[in-house]
Amino acid sequence: MVVLGIDPGSLNTGYGVVGHDSGGFSLLVCGVIRLHSRESHPERIAQICRELEEVIVDFHPDRVALETAFLSRNVQSALKLGQVRGAVIALAMSRHLALHEFAPREVKLAITGRGAASKEQVAFMVARMLRIAQPPKPYDVTDALGIALCDLLRGESRDQGFPSGKKRKGGGSWSQFVTASPKMVIR
């Protein structure tokens, strides 16, 4: 399974492609799309779409994971972020990719076990889970990788032991998960 995680922003959009197989998680590529404030907002959205489409063509993700919008006091910033998110959603749909959205708190909880974790804690755990020496910089990148990992972790728990296409109806325990997925546990 390969997931493209995206941390959308109107000036910096982080992305990360993470693979998952029986050997665990692997980092395929990550980076940040840096945009210039002197460009118009439509030009920035076009650049984000072009660069993310290149990543999709090069790495063939099975699905896209995107951070949900959060409440902002600045209405203009919230609108611009919503437009970026809409463009990313349209790109994923045009490429026939499944799309999952995760709130920042849910990502932090999945990666660190704490929904109020700091960006530093998320970056540290992302590096541990991907078995890389240092977390990539800036935080836009580790946030995107965290989103991809969250999707893989949530998908793993949703799909664990269930035939394709059938939804899990709850139940289970941590001990069952650890027994069934020993490579998912960081010691």
Helices and strands as residue ranges (DSSP letters): E 2-7, E 12-21, E 24-34, H 41-59, E 63-67, H 75-94, E 98-102, H 104-112, H 119-129, H 139-159, H 174-180, G 182-184
